[in-house]
Amino acid sequence: MTPYKNKSFRLYPIVAIAIICGLIGFSIFTFRARKAHDKGLILSQDIARLACIFQKIDATAGIAGFDFAKNEINFLNIKKDGFVGSEVGSMNLIRPARWEGPYVTEVSSLQEQNYMIVHTKQGYFIAPRDGVQLPNGKVIGKGIILDENVDIESMMQDNSLLAHNGAPLAAKINISGTSSESSEECKVVQVQVPEDEE
């Protein structure tokens, strides 16, 4: 009997192909899981950083409110003398003379979308903007609708909605100069994420 007629010998290429396909599948799964994890880290870190900035703004200049139900955060790089009146972007200030901008050199964004402030019955929240896909695969504005009637605080505790591995992907902000917390106490731990994931 020649080796080629041995049935077990003919199974070796099939087993080898199955192992290679399994390794490729595992690599793809691991890459996607890592990408989702990194996206979650970026989101939660950006949200926490923005919450600290708005806490500082409210403690000094006082936030009176915002113009719209959904407000794009694209004004934190405006300089102290870069606006007239009490309105910076879509945000209204109580003490505009105490604006200490710019608060950032570059406005944070994810998937080429700035973050937004959404007004609900529970107050104002920083959240990813419509069109952003979350680590759980859902897209803001489609799978997750953020409007004045939603319970964002509950959504922030649900990994299938606005949380990732227990970290909230939204944050409530104080307005009307009522922030009692010191802006110095608000610190965000920087998490290193590969640049190509941003």
Number of C-alpha atoms within 10 A of each C-alpha: 5 5 9 9 9 10 9 9 11 12 11 11 10 11 11 11 12 12 12 12 12 12 12 12 12 12 12 12 12 12 12 13 13 14 18 19 17 19 22 21 21 21 27 23 19 23 25 22 18 24 22 21 19 23 26 22 26 25 21 20 21 24 26 18 17 20 12 12 14 23 19 19 22 17 17 21 15 18 15 16 11 10 12 10 9 17 17 20 16 17 18 20 25 19 16 20 14 14 22 16 16 15 19 14 10 11 14 18 19 17 13 11 15 18 26 21 24 24 23 17 11 13 14 21 22 25 29 30 25 18 15 21 20 22 26 16 12 16 18 19 15 12 13 17 12 22 15 16 11 15 13 24 16 11 17 19 18 16 16 16 22 27 22 23 13 11 18 23 28 27 20 21 19 21 22 15 19 13 19 10 11 11 17 9 8 14 12 15 8 11 10 9 14 9 6 6 13 14
